[in-house]
Amino acid sequence: QVQLVESGGGAVQLGWSLRLSCAASGSISSLYVVGWYRQAPGKQRELVAAVTGCGSKNYADSVKGRFTISRDNAKNTVYLQMNNLKFEDTAVYYCNGVPSGEYWGQGTQVTVSS
């Protein structure tokens, strides 16, 4: 069983950068694919980035060129570097396996404003 705890969110201004961390209480190598998800108010949760065990990465079109996911198995941590943040990036961000497991953490709030 791998527990994932998200951190690094906050309130930022349009165009700022932020790095989210997903710390695992357990080995993330147990998860073949790890993803960052987000859920905005009134919207469904969506997968925005994913990384496989061999380092292959995929991104939602809305974040391509701005977000970078990385996976450090030695540190049991997954990161999401978010650059040039936009208003529509405002959401609670979660990490989980892909496909997602049934257990979700509290997530970390990202709020982008002028």
Rosetta constraint file for C-alpha pairs under 8 A:
AtomPair CA 1 CA 26 HARMONIC 7.14 0.50
AtomPair CA 2 CA 24 HARMONIC 6.35 0.50
AtomPair CA 2 CA 25 HARMONIC 5.83 0.50
AtomPair CA 2 CA 26 HARMONIC 4.96 0.50
AtomPair CA 2 CA 27 HARMONIC 6.76 0.50
AtomPair CA 2 CA 28 HARMONIC 7.10 0.50
AtomPair CA 2 CA 30 HARMONIC 7.77 0.50
AtomPair CA 3 CA 24 HARMONIC 5.46 0.50
AtomPair CA 3 CA 25 HARMONIC 5.05 0.50
AtomPair CA 3 CA 26 HARMONIC 6.66 0.50
AtomPair CA 3 CA 105 HARMONIC 7.89 0.50
AtomPair CA 4 CA 22 HARMONIC 6.10 0.50
AtomPair CA 4 CA 23 HARMONIC 5.59 0.50
AtomPair CA 4 CA 24 HARMONIC 4.55 0.50
AtomPair CA 4 CA 25 HARMONIC 6.47 0.50
AtomPair CA 4 CA 95 HARMONIC 6.87 0.50
AtomPair CA 4 CA 96 HARMONIC 7.13 0.50
AtomPair CA 4 CA 104 HARMONIC 7.93 0.50
AtomPair CA 4 CA 105 HARMONIC 6.41 0.50
AtomPair CA 5 CA 22 HARMONIC 5.43 0.50
AtomPair CA 5 CA 23 HARMONIC 5.19 0.50
AtomPair CA 5 CA 24 HARMONIC 6.39 0.50
AtomPair CA 5 CA 95 HARMONIC 7.84 0.50
AtomPair CA 5 CA 105 HARMONIC 6.05 0.50
AtomPair CA 5 CA 106 HARMONIC 7.43 0.50
AtomPair CA 5 CA 107 HARMONIC 7.23 0.50
AtomPair CA 6 CA 20 HARMONIC 7.12 0.50
AtomPair CA 6 CA 21 HARMONIC 5.70 0.50
AtomPair CA 6 CA 22 HARMONIC 4.51 0.50
AtomPair CA 6 CA 23 HARMONIC 6.47 0.50
AtomPair CA 6 CA 93 HARMONIC 7.69 0.50
AtomPair CA 6 CA 94 HARMONIC 6.43 0.50
AtomPair CA 6 CA 95 HARMONIC 6.86 0.50
AtomPair CA 6 CA 105 HARMONIC 7.25 0.50
AtomPair CA 6 CA 106 HARMONIC 7.33 0.50
AtomPair CA 6 CA 107 HARMONIC 5.34 0.50
AtomPair CA 6 CA 108 HARMONIC 5.69 0.50
AtomPair CA 7 CA 20 HARMONIC 5.82 0.50
AtomPair CA 7 CA 21 HARMONIC 5.30 0.50
AtomPair CA 7 CA 22 HARMONIC 6.50 0.50
AtomPair CA 7 CA 107 HARMONIC 7.35 0.50
AtomPair CA 7 CA 108 HARMONIC 5.52 0.50
AtomPair CA 8 CA 18 HARMONIC 7.40 0.50
AtomPair CA 8 CA 19 HARMONIC 6.12 0.50
AtomPair CA 8 CA 20 HARMONIC 4.51 0.50
AtomPair CA 8 CA 21 HARMONIC 5.99 0.50
AtomPair CA 8 CA 108 HARMONIC 6.87 0.50
AtomPair CA 9 CA 18 HARMONIC 7.27 0.50
AtomPair CA 9 CA 19 HARMONIC 7.58 0.50
AtomPair CA 9 CA 20 HARMONIC 6.19 0.50
AtomPair CA 9 CA 108 HARMONIC 5.18 0.50
AtomPair CA 9 CA 109 HARMONIC 5.16 0.50
AtomPair CA 9 CA 110 HARMONIC 4.93 0.50
AtomPair CA 9 CA 111 HARMONIC 7.99 0.50
AtomPair CA 10 CA 108 HARMONIC 7.78 0.50
AtomPair CA 10 CA 109 HARMONIC 6.02 0.50
AtomPair CA 10 CA 110 HARMONIC 5.03 0.50
AtomPair CA 10 CA 111 HARMONIC 6.23 0.50
AtomPair CA 11 CA 110 HARMONIC 5.98 0.50
AtomPair CA 11 CA 111 HARMONIC 4.63 0.50
AtomPair CA 11 CA 112 HARMONIC 6.01 0.50
AtomPair CA 11 CA 113 HARMONIC 7.56 0.50
AtomPair CA 12 CA 16 HARMONIC 6.32 0.50
AtomPair CA 12 CA 17 HARMONIC 7.94 0.50
AtomPair CA 12 CA 110 HARMONIC 7.64 0.50
AtomPair CA 12 CA 111 HARMONIC 6.16 0.50
AtomPair CA 12 CA 112 HARMONIC 5.07 0.50
AtomPair CA 12 CA 113 HARMONIC 6.41 0.50
AtomPair CA 13 CA 85 HARMONIC 7.76 0.50
AtomPair CA 13 CA 112 HARMONIC 5.35 0.50
AtomPair CA 13 CA 113 HARMONIC 4.92 0.50
AtomPair CA 13 CA 114 HARMONIC 5.34 0.50
AtomPair CA 14 CA 84 HARMONIC 7.15 0.50
AtomPair CA 14 CA 85 HARMONIC 5.68 0.50
AtomPair CA 14 CA 86 HARMONIC 5.58 0.50
AtomPair CA 14 CA 87 HARMONIC 6.71 0.50
AtomPair CA 14 CA 112 HARMONIC 5.77 0.50
AtomPair CA 14 CA 113 HARMONIC 5.62 0.50
AtomPair CA 14 CA 114 HARMONIC 5.44 0.50
AtomPair CA 15 CA 83 HARMONIC 7.13 0.50
AtomPair CA 15 CA 84 HARMONIC 4.06 0.50
AtomPair CA 15 CA 85 HARMONIC 4.76 0.50
AtomPair CA 15 CA 86 HARMONIC 6.37 0.50
AtomPair CA 16 CA 83 HARMONIC 6.42 0.50
AtomPair CA 16 CA 84 HARMONIC 5.42 0.50
AtomPair CA 16 CA 85 HARMONIC 5.59 0.50
AtomPair CA 17 CA 81 HARMONIC 7.52 0.50
AtomPair CA 17 CA 82 HARMONIC 5.45 0.50
AtomPair CA 17 CA 83 HARMONIC 4.33 0.50
AtomPair CA 17 CA 84 HARMONIC 5.87 0.50
AtomPair CA 17 CA 85 HARMONIC 6.22 0.50
AtomPair CA 18 CA 81 HARMONIC 6.12 0.50
AtomPair CA 18 CA 82 HARMONIC 5.16 0.50
AtomPair CA 18 CA 83 HARMONIC 6.58 0.50
AtomPair CA 19 CA 79 HARMONIC 6.80 0.50
AtomPair CA 19 CA 80 HARMONIC 5.56 0.50
AtomPair CA 19 CA 81 HARMONIC 4.40 0.50
AtomPair CA 19 CA 82 HARMONIC 5.87 0.50
AtomPair CA 20 CA 79 HARMONIC 5.52 0.50
AtomPair CA 20 CA 80 HARMONIC 4.99 0.50
AtomPair CA 20 CA 81 HARMONIC 6.41 0.50
AtomPair CA 20 CA 82 HARMONIC 7.84 0.50
AtomPair CA 21 CA 77 HARMONIC 6.73 0.50
AtomPair CA 21 CA 78 HARMONIC 5.89 0.50
AtomPair CA 21 CA 79 HARMONIC 4.60 0.50
AtomPair CA 21 CA 80 HARMONIC 6.54 0.50
AtomPair CA 22 CA 77 HARMONIC 5.38 0.50
AtomPair CA 22 CA 78 HARMONIC 4.96 0.50
AtomPair CA 22 CA 79 HARMONIC 6.11 0.50
AtomPair CA 22 CA 95 HARMONIC 6.43 0.50
AtomPair CA 23 CA 76 HARMONIC 6.25 0.50
AtomPair CA 23 CA 77 HARMONIC 4.69 0.50
AtomPair CA 23 CA 78 HARMONIC 6.77 0.50
AtomPair CA 24 CA 28 HARMONIC 6.46 0.50
AtomPair CA 24 CA 76 HARMONIC 5.45 0.50
AtomPair CA 24 CA 77 HARMONIC 6.06 0.50
AtomPair CA 25 CA 76 HARMONIC 7.75 0.50
AtomPair CA 26 CA 76 HARMONIC 7.09 0.50
AtomPair CA 27 CA 31 HARMONIC 7.99 0.50
AtomPair CA 27 CA 73 HARMONIC 7.19 0.50
AtomPair CA 27 CA 76 HARMONIC 5.67 0.50
AtomPair CA 28 CA 73 HARMONIC 6.08 0.50
AtomPair CA 28 CA 76 HARMONIC 5.38 0.50
AtomPair CA 28 CA 77 HARMONIC 7.26 0.50
AtomPair CA 29 CA 53 HARMONIC 6.99 0.50
AtomPair CA 29 CA 73 HARMONIC 6.11 0.50
AtomPair CA 29 CA 76 HARMONIC 7.78 0.50
AtomPair CA 31 CA 53 HARMONIC 7.76 0.50
AtomPair CA 31 CA 97 HARMONIC 6.07 0.50
AtomPair CA 32 CA 52 HARMONIC 5.92 0.50
AtomPair CA 32 CA 53 HARMONIC 5.43 0.50
AtomPair CA 32 CA 97 HARMONIC 7.49 0.50
AtomPair CA 32 CA 98 HARMONIC 7.87 0.50
AtomPair CA 33 CA 50 HARMONIC 6.71 0.50
AtomPair CA 33 CA 51 HARMONIC 5.68 0.50
AtomPair CA 33 CA 52 HARMONIC 4.35 0.50
AtomPair CA 33 CA 53 HARMONIC 6.17 0.50
AtomPair CA 33 CA 97 HARMONIC 5.65 0.50
AtomPair CA 33 CA 98 HARMONIC 5.29 0.50
AtomPair CA 33 CA 99 HARMONIC 7.82 0.50
AtomPair CA 34 CA 50 HARMONIC 5.57 0.50
AtomPair CA 34 CA 51 HARMONIC 5.52 0.50
AtomPair CA 34 CA 52 HARMONIC 6.49 0.50
AtomPair CA 34 CA 78 HARMONIC 7.76 0.50
AtomPair CA 34 CA 95 HARMONIC 7.09 0.50
AtomPair CA 34 CA 96 HARMONIC 5.80 0.50
AtomPair CA 34 CA 97 HARMONIC 4.42 0.50
AtomPair CA 34 CA 98 HARMONIC 5.65 0.50
AtomPair CA 35 CA 47 HARMONIC 6.82 0.50
AtomPair CA 35 CA 48 HARMONIC 7.47 0.50
AtomPair CA 35 CA 49 HARMONIC 5.49 0.50
AtomPair CA 35 CA 50 HARMONIC 3.97 0.50
AtomPair CA 35 CA 51 HARMONIC 6.30 0.50
AtomPair CA 35 CA 95 HARMONIC 5.59 0.50
AtomPair CA 35 CA 96 HARMONIC 5.57 0.50
AtomPair CA 35 CA 97 HARMONIC 5.81 0.50
AtomPair CA 35 CA 98 HARMONIC 5.95 0.50
AtomPair CA 36 CA 47 HARMONIC 6.07 0.50
AtomPair CA 36 CA 48 HARMONIC 5.87 0.50
AtomPair CA 36 CA 49 HARMONIC 5.27 0.50
AtomPair CA 36 CA 50 HARMONIC 6.28 0.50
AtomPair CA 36 CA 80 HARMONIC 7.43 0.50
AtomPair CA 36 CA 93 HARMONIC 6.80 0.50
AtomPair CA 36 CA 94 HARMONIC 5.65 0.50
AtomPair CA 36 CA 95 HARMONIC 4.48 0.50
AtomPair CA 36 CA 96 HARMONIC 6.64 0.50
AtomPair CA 37 CA 45 HARMONIC 6.54 0.50
AtomPair CA 37 CA 46 HARMONIC 5.39 0.50
AtomPair CA 37 CA 47 HARMONIC 4.29 0.50
AtomPair CA 37 CA 48 HARMONIC 5.51 0.50
AtomPair CA 37 CA 49 HARMONIC 7.13 0.50
AtomPair CA 37 CA 93 HARMONIC 5.62 0.50
AtomPair CA 37 CA 94 HARMONIC 5.01 0.50
AtomPair CA 37 CA 95 HARMONIC 5.91 0.50
AtomPair CA 37 CA 96 HARMONIC 7.56 0.50
AtomPair CA 38 CA 45 HARMONIC 5.48 0.50
AtomPair CA 38 CA 46 HARMONIC 5.50 0.50
AtomPair CA 38 CA 47 HARMONIC 6.56 0.50
AtomPair CA 38 CA 48 HARMONIC 6.97 0.50
AtomPair CA 38 CA 91 HARMONIC 5.80 0.50
AtomPair CA 38 CA 92 HARMONIC 5.40 0.50
AtomPair CA 38 CA 93 HARMONIC 4.26 0.50
AtomPair CA 38 CA 94 HARMONIC 5.92 0.50
AtomPair CA 39 CA 43 HARMONIC 6.17 0.50
AtomPair CA 39 CA 44 HARMONIC 5.92 0.50
AtomPair CA 39 CA 45 HARMONIC 4.28 0.50
AtomPair CA 39 CA 46 HARMONIC 6.35 0.50
AtomPair CA 39 CA 91 HARMONIC 5.19 0.50
AtomPair CA 39 CA 92 HARMONIC 5.32 0.50
AtomPair CA 39 CA 93 HARMONIC 6.59 0.50
AtomPair CA 40 CA 44 HARMONIC 7.24 0.50
AtomPair CA 40 CA 45 HARMONIC 7.34 0.50
AtomPair CA 40 CA 90 HARMONIC 6.39 0.50
AtomPair CA 40 CA 91 HARMONIC 4.16 0.50
AtomPair CA 40 CA 92 HARMONIC 6.36 0.50
AtomPair CA 41 CA 91 HARMONIC 6.99 0.50
AtomPair CA 47 CA 60 HARMONIC 7.09 0.50
AtomPair CA 48 CA 59 HARMONIC 5.54 0.50
AtomPair CA 48 CA 60 HARMONIC 4.82 0.50
AtomPair CA 48 CA 62 HARMONIC 7.90 0.50
AtomPair CA 48 CA 63 HARMONIC 6.95 0.50
AtomPair CA 49 CA 57 HARMONIC 7.23 0.50
AtomPair CA 49 CA 58 HARMONIC 5.60 0.50
AtomPair CA 49 CA 59 HARMONIC 4.38 0.50
AtomPair CA 49 CA 60 HARMONIC 6.29 0.50
AtomPair CA 49 CA 67 HARMONIC 7.96 0.50
AtomPair CA 49 CA 68 HARMONIC 7.79 0.50
AtomPair CA 49 CA 69 HARMONIC 6.40 0.50
AtomPair CA 50 CA 57 HARMONIC 5.58 0.50
AtomPair CA 50 CA 58 HARMONIC 5.30 0.50
AtomPair CA 50 CA 59 HARMONIC 6.59 0.50
AtomPair CA 50 CA 69 HARMONIC 6.80 0.50
AtomPair CA 50 CA 98 HARMONIC 7.51 0.50
AtomPair CA 51 CA 55 HARMONIC 5.85 0.50
AtomPair CA 51 CA 56 HARMONIC 5.52 0.50
AtomPair CA 51 CA 57 HARMONIC 4.47 0.50
AtomPair CA 51 CA 58 HARMONIC 6.62 0.50
AtomPair CA 51 CA 69 HARMONIC 6.71 0.50
AtomPair CA 51 CA 70 HARMONIC 6.89 0.50
AtomPair CA 51 CA 71 HARMONIC 7.01 0.50
AtomPair CA 52 CA 56 HARMONIC 5.23 0.50
AtomPair CA 52 CA 57 HARMONIC 6.57 0.50
AtomPair CA 55 CA 70 HARMONIC 7.91 0.50
AtomPair CA 55 CA 71 HARMONIC 7.53 0.50
AtomPair CA 57 CA 69 HARMONIC 7.26 0.50
AtomPair CA 59 CA 63 HARMONIC 6.51 0.50
AtomPair CA 59 CA 64 HARMONIC 5.78 0.50
AtomPair CA 59 CA 67 HARMONIC 7.98 0.50
AtomPair CA 60 CA 64 HARMONIC 6.31 0.50
AtomPair CA 63 CA 67 HARMONIC 5.59 0.50
AtomPair CA 66 CA 82 HARMONIC 6.08 0.50
AtomPair CA 66 CA 83 HARMONIC 5.07 0.50
AtomPair CA 66 CA 84 HARMONIC 6.30 0.50
AtomPair CA 66 CA 85 HARMONIC 7.78 0.50
AtomPair CA 67 CA 80 HARMONIC 6.70 0.50
AtomPair CA 67 CA 81 HARMONIC 5.49 0.50
AtomPair CA 67 CA 82 HARMONIC 4.51 0.50
AtomPair CA 67 CA 83 HARMONIC 6.03 0.50
AtomPair CA 68 CA 80 HARMONIC 5.66 0.50
AtomPair CA 68 CA 81 HARMONIC 5.03 0.50
AtomPair CA 68 CA 82 HARMONIC 6.61 0.50
AtomPair CA 69 CA 78 HARMONIC 7.29 0.50
AtomPair CA 69 CA 79 HARMONIC 5.66 0.50
AtomPair CA 69 CA 80 HARMONIC 4.57 0.50
AtomPair CA 69 CA 81 HARMONIC 6.35 0.50
AtomPair CA 70 CA 78 HARMONIC 5.75 0.50
AtomPair CA 70 CA 79 HARMONIC 5.22 0.50
AtomPair CA 70 CA 80 HARMONIC 6.55 0.50
AtomPair CA 71 CA 76 HARMONIC 7.94 0.50
AtomPair CA 71 CA 77 HARMONIC 6.24 0.50
AtomPair CA 71 CA 78 HARMONIC 4.50 0.50
AtomPair CA 71 CA 79 HARMONIC 6.41 0.50
AtomPair CA 72 CA 76 HARMONIC 5.93 0.50
AtomPair CA 72 CA 77 HARMONIC 5.36 0.50
AtomPair CA 72 CA 78 HARMONIC 6.09 0.50
AtomPair CA 73 CA 77 HARMONIC 6.42 0.50
AtomPair CA 85 CA 89 HARMONIC 6.42 0.50
AtomPair CA 85 CA 112 HARMONIC 6.90 0.50
AtomPair CA 86 CA 90 HARMONIC 7.64 0.50
AtomPair CA 86 CA 112 HARMONIC 6.44 0.50
AtomPair CA 87 CA 111 HARMONIC 7.81 0.50
AtomPair CA 87 CA 112 HARMONIC 5.21 0.50
AtomPair CA 87 CA 113 HARMONIC 6.29 0.50
AtomPair CA 88 CA 112 HARMONIC 7.86 0.50
AtomPair CA 89 CA 110 HARMONIC 7.41 0.50
AtomPair CA 89 CA 111 HARMONIC 7.49 0.50
AtomPair CA 89 CA 112 HARMONIC 6.87 0.50
AtomPair CA 90 CA 109 HARMONIC 7.74 0.50
AtomPair CA 90 CA 110 HARMONIC 5.33 0.50
AtomPair CA 90 CA 111 HARMONIC 4.61 0.50
AtomPair CA 90 CA 112 HARMONIC 5.52 0.50
AtomPair CA 91 CA 109 HARMONIC 6.05 0.50
AtomPair CA 91 CA 110 HARMONIC 5.53 0.50
AtomPair CA 91 CA 111 HARMONIC 6.64 0.50
AtomPair CA 92 CA 107 HARMONIC 5.84 0.50
AtomPair CA 92 CA 108 HARMONIC 5.40 0.50
AtomPair CA 92 CA 109 HARMONIC 4.35 0.50
AtomPair CA 92 CA 110 HARMONIC 6.05 0.50
AtomPair CA 93 CA 107 HARMONIC 5.22 0.50
AtomPair CA 93 CA 108 HARMONIC 5.25 0.50
AtomPair CA 93 CA 109 HARMONIC 6.22 0.50
AtomPair CA 93 CA 110 HARMONIC 7.16 0.50
AtomPair CA 94 CA 104 HARMONIC 7.45 0.50
AtomPair CA 94 CA 105 HARMONIC 6.91 0.50
AtomPair CA 94 CA 106 HARMONIC 7.48 0.50
AtomPair CA 94 CA 107 HARMONIC 4.58 0.50
AtomPair CA 94 CA 108 HARMONIC 6.73 0.50
AtomPair CA 95 CA 104 HARMONIC 7.88 0.50
AtomPair CA 95 CA 105 HARMONIC 7.83 0.50
AtomPair CA 95 CA 107 HARMONIC 7.51 0.50
AtomPair CA 96 CA 100 HARMONIC 5.53 0.50
AtomPair CA 96 CA 101 HARMONIC 6.77 0.50
AtomPair CA 96 CA 104 HARMONIC 7.12 0.50
AtomPair CA 97 CA 101 HARMONIC 6.21 0.50
